[in-house]
Amino acid sequence: MTPLAHIPVAAVVLHALAVREVPAFLDLEEDFIVAHPPHLSQNQALDSEHVVVNTHWGSDISGPVDQYSGNLYATAYEGYDGSDYCDIARVYYSPPGEDLTADAAACAKAVAEWFTSRPSTSDAEDRSGADDTDEVRTSTTEVC
C-alpha cells in the first residue's frame, strides 16, 4: 500500500472529477487543475469556459495528501486566447480542516453540475429570442 505521503492531492481530485466524467488535467507549470467540457480537448480547454481547481492556505494541489489542510476551491473562467481570462463564478469552496476525500467529491459534483447547467453559445442565442433586427444582445456570462 502506498503511504499518503506519496499521493498528491491532485490525484484525489482528478479521480473525483473522473468519477463524475469531467475531463481534467494538472497544469504542472501553474500547479492547478483545469476541468473542461467533454467536447473540448485538453489543448482547447483554456480557450473556452473552464474551471480551475486549487487549494488555499498551506496546502498544495500537487503536494502530498497528508499535508492537505482544506480550502479546496473551484473557479470558473472564460478563456479568450489561452492567456486572457475572465472570472465567471465561484463554483466550490471548502473551509479549512475538511476531509480531502469529501472535499474532492463535493468539488467534483459542483464542477459537473456547473458544466451541465451552462447553456452552449448556440443554445443561449436560440433562447434569447434575438434576431438580426434586435438592438440588445444577451449574454450568458459576465462582461469582463
N, C-alpha and C positions, 0 to 999 in steps of 0.2 A: 504494500500500500504506500502511496506517495504521501509524504508528510505535507501538511498545509503550508509550511514554509516554502514549498517548491511550486505551489499552484498560484498563478496570478489571478487577481481579482477579475481581470478582463476575461479569463477563461470561463468563469462562473456566469458572468453577464452575457457573454456571447452564446453560451449554452442555453440560457434562459430565453434569449431572443430567437435562437434556432427552434426551440420548442414551440414558440409562437409563430414560427415560419416567417420571421422578419429577417431579411438578409442584412448582414452587418460585418464590419471588419475593424480591426485595431489599426489605427493610423499610428505607426511606430514613431514617426517624426514628430507628430503633435502630441502623442501619448493620450489619445482619447478614442472612443469607439464611434464609428459612423454607422447608423442604421439608415436604410434607404428603401424606397418602394421596390417590390419584387420585379417590376418591369424594367428597372434600370440596372445596368451593370455597375460593378464597383468603380470602374473608370468614369462613369457618368454621374455618380452619386452626389458629388459636391456641386454639380452644375444645376441641380434642381432642389426641390424640398427634401431635406434630410434631417435626421435627429442626431445630435451629438450627445453621447452618454459619457459621463466622467464623475469624478469624486472631488469633494472639497475637504479642506481642513485635515491635513495629516495623512490621509490615505492616498494611495497612488493607484490608478487604474491598472498599471502594469506591475504593481507591487504585489507581494505575497498576501494570500487570504488571511493569514494570521495577524496581519497588521491593519486590516480593514477596520475603520472606526466609524463607518456610516457616512452620511451625506452623499449618497449616490444621487445624481440628478440627470435629467434628460431635457434638452432644449431643442426646439425645432427651429430650423433656419431655412431661408430661401437662398439658393445659390444662384449666382449670375454667370460667372465665368471661371469658377474654381478658385477665385481669390477675393471676391467681394460677397459678403453675406449679410442678410438682414434677419435679425431675431424675430421669429413669428410668435412663439408661445413657449411657456414653461410646461413641459409635458409631465414631468415627475420630479419629486424632490423628497428625499427621506431625511429624517432627523438624525443627529449623531447617535452612535451606540446601537444602531439596529443590526439585526442579523443579516449577513450578506445574502444568504440563500433566499430569504423572504424579500429583501430589497430587490434583488435581481429579478425575481419572479414578478413582483409588483411593477417594477420599472418596465419589464418586457411587455406586460399586459397593457400598461398605459401607452407605450410606444405603438404596439399593434393596433390598439383602439384609435390612436391619433391618426395613423395612416389610413385606416378603414373609414374614418369619419371625414376625411378630406376629399372634397369633390375634385375630380380632374378638371383641368382648364376647360376642356370641351363641355363637360357636364355643367360647369358653372355658367358658361355662356348660354347653353341651352335653357337653363332655368331662369336666367335673368330677364328674359323677355326682350332683351335689347336687339335691335337690328341696325342696319346701316344709317337709319334716319334719326336714331336717338342721340341726344346731346350728352346724356350722362352715361357713363360706363360704370359697371360694378366690378368689384374685385373680391376674391375670397381671402386675400392676405393683406396685411397692413402695408401702408406705404412707407418706404424707408426714407 
